[in-house]
């Protein structure tokens, strides 16, 4: 009788963990397998099932927390991230979530101890235990095949369901384990794609290119929230090209958006190794936006609102062709890094970044490329960073459309950024009236608070909404070659290529071929089933543009 009640409770745990019947059979098979493993140790079914249920509940809880902060479920290759410097970051940024994790670990540990102490049942003979373990493995393999295999779980990675089954499926996915050995490119074909011919330039007057990555900025209109005219002009300039930008991340990991913009590849193609791309990938990517611009005679510069020691990514930037790299602690006076870090205000940073970009520009005709990385709108939004008395009307405007103080703070910071850019753009136009410029803005990912916004507004389910930000392109002194357009959605992997096209610059065969993939992939890159994209990746590897030495590539 007791064993029956324990089994029913275990099934209840799985049903709550899955929230769906799609992979329920595999989840139950995985629970049986987990219980069979515990049975080899504890020798009785009662405690084995109890421990398997506790483990399933713990996995579901951890996966739910990860989903709330990244919009993706937990898989086995996420576990090494605990030792990759993320814990101190989470303690500072999300103390409540960390406290909940600590409390959860304690609760599950107590539950496991109680199961071991008080849940003993009838002993199962060793031979029967081994038989049940083998039977459970066979059930897992059969259920995994019936459920559609690894691909079926990849399709629902961003959906709020199947938390337990998704983790257990990753345990038997060979690709997940290959990632521990180095970089592994998932969407790659066995056959290369012939490169297209180079595309000639449309102008001999190469413009300066300024690309600004705006930390955690998204377009409120994605959630049906209104914006005021100043913010609207910033997000979707009336004389510019603008639209929704699809990114690979939610809540954090800005460097993954940087990687996609700079290399023209999706960070998601490298699975959980995407977190380490700037370290593992240094010197491995030999075709990039900075490389292409440097070959055209551009001076390339990066300005970062983070200190040089942050995650030690300077080597990666250098390896992809950014010759000059200025971090927050490198800017000369009057920029004060300690004062700046109290708010990370774009009013301070963007002024310093553009000053570095335009230094000696009057005496240097060479075109310039600036990549500026801001940090102003990073969460948490419980802190008031906008100075008292400033942008109060914008704060009130946001609060009137959504009575959430966190969103009001987000919007006030966004308004300050929009105001700062309006002023700086005017100064650029005044100081360099004859110098053509193309400026690209984009949001690297949504902040965690949008998950709360989504729940408050009770919007229709959309698994991709969490991965949408914005992009906008505008020009100075290039009225003859730029056609304003709205509503064109892009994936961030294409943003650099589109910038080259809009600037009228030549495209080498690789960029020309990447541009041809726009019609095949458009607003999705990694999620696109395009075989041309997979073959293009094979070409890049075969040409040595992606150095996968000592790594394993996954074929078809």
N, C-alpha and C positions, 0 to 999 in steps of 0.2 A: 504493500500500500504506500509506504513512504517513498519507495523508488518511483512509483507512478506519479506521485505529487511532485517529486523533484524533476522528473522528465517533463511534466506539463509546464512547470515553472521555467525550465530551460527553453522550451519551445516559445513561451511567452516573451522571454528575453530576446530571442531571435526575431520574432514578429515585430517587436518594438524597434529593434535595431535596423530592420530592413525597410519598414514603412512602404513595402512594395512586394508584390508576388513574383516580380520578374526573375529574381535570382534567389527566391526563397528556398528552392530545392537544393541549390548549391550551398547556401548558408547552413541549412540543416545538416547536410553532409559534412561540411567543414566543422560544425560543432561536434558531430559524432567522431570525427577524426581527432579533434582536440581532446575529447574525452578519452579516446582510445590511448592517446599518448600519456595522459595523466594516469590512466588505468595501469600502464606498465610500471608506474612508480608506487601508487598508493594501494593497488591490489583489490579495491572494491569499487563497484559501479557508482554507489551513492556519492562518495567523495569525488570521484573522477568527473561525474556530470556536474556537480556543484562547482568544482574548480574551473571546468570548461565554461560554465555559465558566467562565473565571475570574470574570467578572462574576456569573454565576449562582451560583457557590459563595459569593461575597462577600455577595450578597443573602440567600442562605439562612442564612449564618452570622449576619448582622445580625438577620434576622427571628427566628432561634432565640433569640438573646440577649434581644431584646425580649419574645418570648413567655415566656421564663423569668422575666421581671420584671414582666410585665403581663398574662399569659395571653391576649394578642392578638398577631396577626402584624403584621409591618411592611407599611405601605402608603405611598403617595407623600406623603400629607399629614402623615405623621409627621416627615418630613425637616426642616421648619422648627423643630421642637421643639429641635433641636440648638442653635439660636440664641436659644432662649427662656428661658435660665437654668437648663436642666436639667443641663448638663455639670458645673458646680461641685457640684451636689447629688449627682450620681452618683459623682463622685470621692470625696466625703466618705463617702457611705453604702455604696457598693459598689466599693471600690478594686480588688478582684480582677477583677471584671467589666470595669472600665475598662482594667486592664492587659491583659486578654485581647483587648479590642477593639483596643488600640494594637498589640499583637503581631500580631493578625490583619491589620490594615491594612498593616503592614510586609510580612507574608508574601504577601498578595495583590499588593502593589505589585511585589515581587520576581518573583512568578510572571508578572505582566503584562510586566515588562521582559524576562524570559527568553523569553517567547513572541515578543515583538517582535524580539529579537536573534537567536534561534536557530530560530525556527519558520517561516521564509519558505518559500513554495512557489511554484507556477507562477502567473504573473500572469494575472488575468482582465481581458479587455477592458472598457473603460468602458461600452460599450453593454450588455454582458452583466451588468455589476454593477447597472446601473439596472433592467434587466429582473428580476433576481433580487430586488432590493429591493421592486419592485412586487408580484411574486409572493408574497413573504413577508408583505407587508401583507394581501394577500387571504387568505392562509392563516390569519393571526391573526384576522381578522374572522370568517371562517367557523368556526374552532375555538371562538371566544368564543361565537358564537351556538349552536353545537351543545352546548357545555358548560352552557348555561342562562343565560348572561349574568351581569350584575352581581349579581343577587339570589342566584344559586347560590353566589357567593363570600362574600356577606354571611352566609349561613346557616352557614358553617364558619369564621367569623372566630375563634372560640375553640377550634378543634380543632387538635391538634398534627400537622398535615400540610399539604401544598400550600403550602409556604412561598414557593417561587419563583413559582408561577402566581398566587397571591393578590396579590403585589406587582405583577407585570406586568399583571394585570387592572385594578388601581387606576390604572395609567397611562393606560388608555383609558376610564376611567369619568368622564364629564363632571361628575358630582356632586362627585368629589374635587377637580377643578380649580376648581369654583365656590367651594369653601370658602376658597380663597386670597383671594377678593374680599370676605370678610365672613361674617356668620352666614348659614347656610343650614339650614333645617329639613327633614329628610329625610322623616319620616312625616307627611305632610300631604295632605289631600284637596283637591279643587277645590270641593266643596260643604260649606257650613257645617252644623253641628249645632245645632238650636234648643236654647236653654238651658232647663233645668228650673226650676220655681218654687223660690223660696228655702225653706229648711227652718227653722222656728222653733226657738228655744232650748227645752231641756227643763228649764231652771232659771233663776232670777233671780240666783243666787249664783254668779257666774263664778269659777272656780278659778284660782289662779296656775298657770302652765304652765312647767315646767322641762324642757328638752330637752338631753341631754348626748351629744355625739358622742365616742365612745371610740375613739381612734386605734388602728388595726390590731388591734382585738379581734374575735375570732371565737369561736364556740362549739366547743370541742374535740370535742363529740359529733357534729359534722358528719363527722368523720373516724373515728368509732367509739371515741374516747378518753374515758375516764371523767373525771368532775369530782367534787370533794369537796363536802360539803353547803353550805359558805359560798359557793363559786363558783356552785353550782347555784341557790341562792336569788337571786344577783345576776343570772344570765343568764335565769332563768325563775322569777320570784317566784311563790310559791304562791298569793298573793292578787292576782295581776296578769294582764295579757294579754301573751302572749309567743309568739314563733315565729321562724322563719327569715326573714331579710331578704335579698332579692335586690338587689345593687348593680351599678353599671355598670363598676366598676374593680377592679383587683387590684394590690397591691404599692405603690401610691402614687396621688397626685392626689386627696387628701382633699377638695379644694374642689369636685370634681365631685359627691360625695355631699352636700356642703353645698348645692350648687345644687339638686339634685333634691328634697331635703327642704324647702327654703325656697320653691321655685317650683311644686312639684307636677309638674315635667316631667322627662323623662329627659335627662341630659347627653348620652347616646349619640345622641339625635336630631339633634345638631349635629355629628356626626362628629368628626374630629380637632380641630375648633374648640372642642370641649369643654374642652380645656386652657386656652383663652383666654377662657372665658365670663365670668369675673369682670372682665376688662378690656374685652373687646368688648361685653359685655352690660350694663355699668353704664348705668342709665337706660332700658333697653330692655324691662324686665319690670315690668308695672304691676299684676299680681295675684299676691300672694304670701301666705304664712302670716303674716309680720309685718304686712303691709298690712291683712289681714283682722282681726288682733287689735287693731291700733291703732285701726281703725274702731269696734271694740267698747269702746274706752276703756282698753285695756291700755297699760301702760308697757313698752316693748320694750328689751331690753338684750342685747348680745353680749359674752362674755368669752372671750378667746383666749389659749392658752398660748404663742403666737408673738408676736414683737415687732411693733409697728405697721408697721415697714418691710418685713416679710416679704411679698414679692410685691405689696405696695401694693394690697390689696383693700378698703381701708376705704371707698372710694367706692361699690363695689358693695353692701356691706352697708347703707350709708346710703340708696342709691337704692331698695332694696326694703322700706324702712320700719323698719329697726332704728335707733332714735333715739340710744341711748347705746351706745358701743362702747369696751370696755376691753381693752387688749392687755397682754401680760406686763410690758412696761416702763411701764405706766400705773398698776399697782396700788400703793397707798400702803404705807408701812411698817406692820407689820414684814415684809411680803413683800419679799424681796431677789431681783431678777431674775437676778443673776449666780449666786447660790447655787442658785436654782431650776433654772437651765439646766444644771447639772452632772448632773442626773438627770431633770428634767421630771416629777418625782413627782406623781401625782394627790393624794397626801396634802397637798401644799402648794397645788397649783393649785385643786382643788375647794373647799378651805376658803376660799381668797381669793375665788373666784367666787361662792360662796354668801353670803359676807359682803357683797360688793357688791350682790348681789340683795336681801338682806334689810335693807340699810341704811335706816333710818327707816321700815321697814315697819309698825311698831306704830302710827305716827301717820298712815299713808297707807292708806286703804281701797281704793284703785284696784288692780285686778288687775294682775299682772305676768307678763311673759314673759321667760324667760332662755334663751339659747342658749349653751351652754358647749362649747368645743372643746379637748379634751385632747391630749396628745402623748406620754404616758408609754410606751406600748407600741410606739412606732415602732422599726423595725429600725435598724441590725443588732442581732441578739440575741446577738452574740458578746461584747457588753459587759455586765458585771454591774452593774446599776443599783440593784437592791434591796440595802439596807444589810446588811452581814454580820451573821449571827445572827438575821435576821428572815425569816420565812416559809420556814425551812429544811425543815420537815416537808412543806409544799406543794411545794417544789422536789423533794424526795425522792419524793413521791407521783407527780409528773409523770414523773420519771425511771424509776419502776418500770413505768409503762405504755408509755413510749417512751424508750429510752436515747439521748437526743439532748440535749446540753447547751444547745443553742439553744432547744429546746422547753421545757426546764426553766426557763430564764430567762424565756421568755414567760409561763409559767404562774405563776411567782413574782410577776411584775409584775401579772398578772391578779388574783392573790390579794390583793395589796396594794390594788389598786383596789376589789375587792369589800369588803375590810375597812374601807377608808376610807368607802365609801358607806354601809355598815351603821351606822357611827358618826354620819355626818352626817345620815342620815335620822332617826335617833333624836333628834338635837339639834333638827332642824326640828319634829318632832312635839312635843317638850317645850316649845320656845320659842314655837310658834304653834299651840296646840291647837285653836283655833276657826277657823283659816284653811284653806279647802279647797285642795288642791294636786294636780296631775297631773304625774307625773314620767315622762319617756320616756328610755330609754337605747337606744343602738344602736351597732353597729360600722360604721365608714365603709368599710373594706375589709379583706381579709386581708393579713397581712405576707408578704413573699417566702418566708419559711421554710416556709410551708404547701406550697409546691411540692415541697420536699424531703421533707416529711412524707408527701405523697401518694405519692411514689416509694418511700419506705421501706416504707410499709404495703402497697404494691402493690394498691391498691383498684381495684375495677371502674371502667372508663372513664366519666367524667361531666364533660362540658365545662362544665357550669354550676357544679360544686362550688367552683371557685375564686372565684366571685362571690357566695357565700353567707356572710352574717355572722349577726347576731342582732338582735332588738329586744325590748324589755320595757317595759311600761307598768305603773305602780303608783300608788297614790293615798295621800294623807293626808287624813283628815277628809271623805271622800266615799263612805262605805260604801253610800249609798242609790242611787247612779246608776252603779255600775261593776260589771260582771259578769266575774269572772275566767275566763280561757279559755286553752287551750294548743293548739299545733299549727296555728295560723292563719298561713300563710306570706303575706308581703307583698312588693311591690316598694317600694323606697325612695320612689318618686314619690308613693305613696299614704300614706306614714307621717304626714305633716302633716294630711291630711284625716281619717284615722282618729283622730288625737289630738283634733281638734276635735269629732268625734262622741262620743268617750269622755268629753270634758269637758262634754258637754251644751250646747255653744255653738251658736248659729244658723249656718247655712250660707247664704252668698249664692248667687245662681243659678249662678255659675261653680263654686264648691266643691260645690254640690249636684249639678251635672252630672258633675263629676270623681268624686264618690262613686259615682255610678251606673255608672261604668266599672269599678268593682271586680269586678263579676260577669263582665265581659268580659275583663279582663286579669289580675286577681288577683296572682299572684306575679311576673308579667312585665309590663312596661309597654312598653319599646321593642321587645322581641322579639314582642310580641303582634300578630297580624295584624288586630286589631279595626278595622273601618272606622269605627265610632263614635269611636274614639280619634283617628283621622286627621281626621275631620270636626270633632271638638272643637278640634283644633289650628287648623283653618281659622277657626273661630269666634273663637278667641283673637286670631289675627292680624287678622281683619276688624274686631274691636272695638278694636284698638289695644292690647290687653293684652300682646302681644308685638310690639315695634316692629322690623319687618324692613326698614325704609327703607334703601335703597342696597344691599340684599342680594337674593339670588335664592332663591325658595322652589321646592322640587322638588315637582311635582304627582304625579299617580298614576303 
